[in-house]
Amino acid sequence: MIDTIIEWSNEILWSYVLIALLVGLGIYFSLKSKFVQFTQLGEMFRLLKESPTSNEAKKRVSSFGAFCISAATRIGTGNLAGVAIAISLGGPGAVFWMWVVALFGASLSFIESTLAQVYKVRDKSGFKGGPAYYMQKAMGARWMGILFAVLITFCFGLAFTSVQANTITVAFNEAFGVNRLVLGLVLTAIVAMVIFGGVKRIAKVSQVVVPVMAVSYLLLALYVIAINIGEVPGLIGVIVSSAFGLNEAVAGGIGAAIMNGVKRGLFSNEAGMGSAPVAAATADVSHPAKQGFIQTLGVFVDTILICSATAFIILLAGIPGGEEMEGIQLTQVALAEHVGPWASIFIAIAILLFCFSSIIGNYYYGESNIEFIKESKTAIMIFRLAVLGMTVFGSVASLSMVWNIADLFMALMAITNLVALAFIGKIALAVLKDYMKQRKEGKEPVFYASNIKGLENTECWEDEPKSVEEKGA
């Protein structure tokens, strides 16, 4: 009965509410920002190389470190297992709709991450923030911030953690025949050691694990595409035609393609969901728009590169009956078709590292938002124990159960954040305008709250001094 209620709720939220908000606002902010996600790609790569200049800044989370924390939660299950689920349920056309979500959703990533920087607050180790903070400070709606904080804590800290653990144990069971409960207990013990280390340890682990495994996986995917290069143009044609229901021979038609493409696209790149801004707020940068650019780049890396790589691996394999496989198993079998049986082992190890970094990143999102509601060591301890419990649960639960629960909380969380962006997104657009003005003047942009007319409740951005005396003071 519970599973039926969850599935019905997902059908309503995803079919009639979330898709309209996600795509509608994505198009709106793309137009209002003059398609910042495309026109400022060069600036994004320039900023990715920027390093902290002061000794104090070097002790905090860098812009690249914050990028890696968010990448740690983005890159993983959604890229390898989520894409496989989207294709098996929605056909090749689901890939097209994943691309659409990424291309337009990237503008939402810029807006939400810039807002997170504008309204971030100081804590003992640097900065923290996210949607809960900008809902309270920009909208004066603390109740909405608390609602979002509860939803992201349940969504990322608990539901997504179970999805990651599920994917790891299924992958290892496929590759090595390892007992899922035994592996789940081992995984839980390792997670317990890491989550007591704080955000800096999370950043350090993510900075090493995510880039290495992502590059390795991409290189393998490029090899697969290269040896099948003659089939790629035809495959792209199939993806596009299936997206608009022109190829009804493949799974479910246009409705299934859109639904599964949007679901798994949002799960993978998180654009507009409200999660990446939590990581974006931790960065020590001179202008909020800088982190907005960095997080926007993460959407492209996640979906356009890594998700597409998985999609091509699966579709080029042409596995008969592939729709009968669950998630990560389909990716493993598909890659094995191209490069041999060892691929199943490689995917198992890759997904272990990807998902492990996702779990610890998810934990940080939950902890940060619990602290927004109330500073309580007891609440944090209960949350840590719940994370460990969901790691064990996800390790042995069925694939459909963990994904349905994750979809429900993801929808509720994203809708709450998108409603807020509709009201206060104009602030991020004004911040972008200030950034571009300074760049045109040949300056390295520095932000002051007084740069934006009427901007209030910003804790970390002082007003610009108006005179030499004030600067000296």
Protein Blocks (a to p, Z undefined) as FASTA:
>chain_A
ZZmmmmmmmmmmmmmmmmmmmmmmmmmmmmmnoomllmmmmmmmmmmmpccfbfklmmmc
cfklmmmmmmmmmnojkmmmmmmmmmmmnojmlmmmmmmmmmmmmmmmmmmmmmmmmmgc
cdfklpaedjklmmmmmnopaklmmmmmmmmmmmmmmmmmmmmmmmmmmmmmmmnopafk
lmmmmmmmmmmmmmmnojmlmmmmmmmmmmmmmmmmmmmmmmmmmmmmmmmmmmmmmmmm
mmnopammgghijmlmmmmmmmmmmmmnoponlmmmmmmmmpccfbfklmmmmmmmmmmm
mmmmmmmmmmmmmmmnopghklmpghjlmmmmmmmmmnojklmmmmmmmmmmmmmmmmmm
mmmmmmmmmmmmogcfklmmmmmmmmmmmmmmmmmmcfklmmmmmmmmmmmmmmmmmmmm
mmmmmmmmmmmmmmmmmmmnopacdddfklpghiahiaklccddfbfklmmZZ
